[in-house]
Amino acid sequence: MIQPKFVISEKPDTDIREAILRPLLNYNASKVGRTATGSLAIALRHPDTDETIGGLWATSAYNWLFIELLFVPDEFSRRGIGSSLMRQAEQMAISRGHIGIRLDTMNFQAPDFYEKLGYQKFGRLENYPIGYEHIYYFKMLPGNPAQRN
């Protein structure tokens, strides 16, 4: 019986990722159908320099929005900017027909912030990084078809 070779690369080329991703997406599509994917960015620009200093980055897949990055600089924190970024992302997710949003954070970042916005914890990973927790959240969006069942 022929066996594949294992080739380990600590600095892999992006072509390897694509070669793994392409058949995985095809397999997933055979089970749940093709999914619309796409990115969403809401940049925060410094009022004096117009330099991007923070914001929100998210990706869409399988009718969910995944918030990958959210950052508000200290000098602009506690002004409702983070909440505004999240509300705008939620509105974009609704307009894209998504049923929910998911995200993850660490316990030294802002878990209370997400909980105040209605996000529910569904998991945690201890010691990631060592001495801290990685926490996973989701929020179902209003009017989604999954809530009607």
C-alpha positions in Angstrom: 0.0 0.0 0.0 1.4 3.4 -1.0 1.7 6.0 1.8 2.1 9.7 1.6 5.3 11.4 2.8 5.3 13.7 5.8 7.2 16.9 5.1 7.5 19.3 8.0 8.1 23.0 7.3 8.6 25.6 10.0 8.4 28.4 7.4 5.8 27.1 5.0 5.0 28.7 1.7 1.5 30.0 1.3 1.1 27.5 -1.6 1.1 24.7 0.9 -1.8 26.4 2.8 -3.8 26.8 -0.4 -3.1 23.1 -1.3 -4.6 22.0 2.0 -7.4 24.6 2.1 -8.8 24.0 -1.4 -9.8 20.3 -0.9 -11.0 21.1 2.6 -13.4 23.8 1.3 -14.5 21.5 -1.5 -15.3 18.7 1.1 -17.1 21.2 3.3 -19.1 22.4 0.3 -20.1 18.8 -0.4 -21.7 18.7 3.0 -23.2 22.1 3.6 -23.0 23.8 0.3 -20.8 26.7 -0.8 -20.5 29.6 1.6 -20.0 33.2 0.9 -16.8 34.4 2.4 -15.4 37.9 2.8 -13.7 40.3 5.0 -14.9 43.4 6.9 -12.7 46.2 8.3 -13.7 49.2 10.2 -10.5 51.3 10.6 -10.0 53.9 13.3 -8.0 56.8 12.0 -6.1 59.3 14.1 -7.8 62.7 13.7 -4.5 64.6 13.1 -2.5 62.2 10.9 -5.2 60.0 9.3 -3.0 57.1 10.2 -4.8 53.8 11.0 -4.4 53.4 14.8 -6.9 50.6 15.5 -10.3 49.2 14.5 -12.0 46.0 13.8 -11.2 43.2 11.4 -13.6 40.3 10.7 -14.3 37.5 8.2 -17.5 35.9 7.1 -18.1 32.2 6.6 -21.1 29.9 6.9 -23.5 32.7 7.7 -21.4 33.8 10.7 -19.1 36.8 11.2 -15.8 36.0 13.1 -14.3 39.0 14.7 -10.6 38.4 14.4 -9.2 41.7 15.7 -10.5 44.6 17.8 -8.2 47.3 19.1 -8.9 50.8 20.5 -5.8 52.8 21.6 -5.7 53.7 25.3 -5.9 57.4 24.5 -9.4 56.8 23.0 -10.7 54.1 25.3 -13.7 54.5 27.6 -15.5 56.7 25.1 -17.8 54.1 23.6 -15.6 53.6 20.5 -15.3 49.8 21.1 -19.0 49.5 21.5 -19.6 51.5 18.4 -17.2 49.3 16.4 -19.1 46.2 17.6 -22.5 47.6 16.8 -21.4 48.5 13.3 -20.0 45.0 12.8 -23.3 43.5 14.0 -25.2 45.7 11.6 -22.9 44.6 8.7 -23.4 41.0 9.8 -27.2 41.4 9.8 -27.0 43.0 6.3 -25.0 40.1 5.1 -27.7 37.7 6.3 -25.6 36.2 9.1 -27.1 34.4 12.0 -24.4 35.2 14.5 -21.1 36.5 15.5 -18.2 34.7 17.2 -15.0 35.9 18.6 -12.3 35.1 21.1 -10.4 37.1 23.6 -8.1 36.6 26.6 -8.9 37.2 30.2 -6.4 40.1 30.4 -8.1 41.8 27.5 -11.8 42.6 27.6 -14.1 39.7 28.5 -16.5 41.9 30.5 -16.8 44.3 27.6 -18.1 41.5 25.3 -20.5 40.2 28.0 -22.0 43.6 28.5 -22.7 43.6 24.7 -24.7 40.4 25.0 -22.0 37.9 24.0 -22.2 34.5 25.7 -19.1 32.5 26.7 -19.1 29.0 25.1 -15.6 27.9 26.0 -12.3 28.6 27.5 -8.8 27.3 27.2 -6.6 27.6 30.3 -2.9 28.5 30.0 -3.1 30.0 26.6 -0.9 32.0 27.1 0.5 30.4 30.2 -1.1 31.8 33.3 -4.1 33.2 31.4 -7.3 32.0 29.7 -8.4 32.2 26.1 -12.2 32.7 26.1 -14.6 32.0 23.2 -17.8 34.0 22.8 -20.8 34.1 20.4 -23.9 36.2 19.9 -27.0 35.2 17.9 -28.3 38.1 15.8 -31.9 39.3 15.9 -34.2 38.0 13.2 -32.0 35.1 12.1 -33.7 32.0 10.7 -32.0 29.7 13.2 -34.0 31.4 16.1 -37.3 30.7 14.4 -36.9 26.9 14.7 
